[in-house]
């Protein structure tokens, strides 16, 4: 997502901070789920599964909020990203939200079935399933062909400031907007 975002402003950073805080909450709800999934009380099992699902749904909503804000009036995304690509990417990001909501409903009926559904959702995002790409296998690599040299994934930029194995951040490309 962030390879398509060319500029940032304080509102985008605020939404991203909320998203990261929600991600930091995932280990707690996962621990809660593992602790109460073996409980003899069905109420505790259902409650733990609902809290877990609600956290994942909130993560999905915040992730989509970052993208929606960035593409709103096309202020923060790259200028070479066409409207059709934005629609494909948006549909790809929205794909999991109804499934997370359905998992919460399933956790009211059957906790084990909802857990299996969470695993299924994760597999949908991890496995290269063509029909999930909405007819275009390149949904998540839009614009990679036009990217300037040194800014493609897994290549080293000449003016690289920070790097982790397999991850490059070129701070000089970020433009701040007030």
ChimeraX attribute file (.defattr): number of C-alpha atoms within 10 A of each C-alpha:
attribute: neighborCount
match mode: 1-to-1
recipient: residues
	/A:1	15
	/A:2	11
	/A:3	17
	/A:4	21
	/A:5	20
	/A:6	16
	/A:7	17
	/A:8	18
	/A:9	14
	/A:10	11
	/A:11	13
	/A:12	17
	/A:13	12
	/A:14	12
	/A:15	17
	/A:16	17
	/A:17	13
	/A:18	16
	/A:19	21
	/A:20	14
	/A:21	12
	/A:22	16
	/A:23	16
	/A:24	11
	/A:25	15
	/A:26	15
	/A:27	11
	/A:28	12
	/A:29	20
	/A:30	16
	/A:31	13
	/A:32	18
	/A:33	23
	/A:34	14
	/A:35	13
	/A:36	18
	/A:37	20
	/A:38	11
	/A:39	12
	/A:40	9
	/A:41	10
	/A:42	15
	/A:43	12
	/A:44	17
	/A:45	23
	/A:46	23
	/A:47	19
	/A:48	23
	/A:49	30
	/A:50	23
	/A:51	17
	/A:52	26
	/A:53	26
	/A:54	17
	/A:55	19
	/A:56	24
	/A:57	21
	/A:58	18
	/A:59	21
	/A:60	20
	/A:61	17
	/A:62	20
	/A:63	19
	/A:64	18
	/A:65	16
	/A:66	21
	/A:67	24
	/A:68	14
	/A:69	16
	/A:70	24
	/A:71	20
	/A:72	10
	/A:73	9
	/A:74	16
	/A:75	16
	/A:76	21
	/A:77	23
	/A:78	16
	/A:79	11
	/A:80	11
	/A:81	15
	/A:82	13
	/A:83	11
	/A:84	9
	/A:85	18
	/A:86	19
	/A:87	13
	/A:88	19
	/A:89	21
	/A:90	17
	/A:91	15
	/A:92	16
	/A:93	18
	/A:94	15
	/A:95	18
	/A:96	19
	/A:97	18
	/A:98	12
	/A:99	16
	/A:100	22
	/A:101	17
	/A:102	16
	/A:103	28
	/A:104	27
	/A:105	16
	/A:106	20
	/A:107	24
	/A:108	16
	/A:109	12
	/A:110	16
	/A:111	22
	/A:112	15
	/A:113	13
	/A:114	23
	/A:115	20
	/A:116	11
	/A:117	19
	/A:118	20
	/A:119	11
	/A:120	13
	/A:121	17
	/A:122	11
	/A:123	12
	/A:124	14
	/A:125	15
	/A:126	9
	/A:127	9
	/A:128	11
	/A:129	11
	/A:130	12
	/A:131	9
	/A:132	16
	/A:133	18
	/A:134	14
	/A:135	10
	/A:136	13
	/A:137	14
	/A:138	15
	/A:139	20
	/A:140	17
	/A:141	14
	/A:142	19
	/A:143	16
	/A:144	14
	/A:145	8
	/A:146	9
	/A:147	13
	/A:148	9
	/A:149	10
	/A:150	15
	/A:151	18
	/A:152	15
	/A:153	14
	/A:154	11
	/A:155	12
	/A:156	17
	/A:157	17
	/A:158	10
	/A:159	11
	/A:160	14
	/A:161	11
	/A:162	10
	/A:163	12
	/A:164	7
	/A:165	6
	/A:166	9
	/A:167	11
	/A:168	19
	/A:169	17
	/A:170	16
	/A:171	11
	/A:172	9
	/A:173	10
	/A:174	12
	/A:175	12
	/A:176	11
	/A:177	10
	/A:178	6
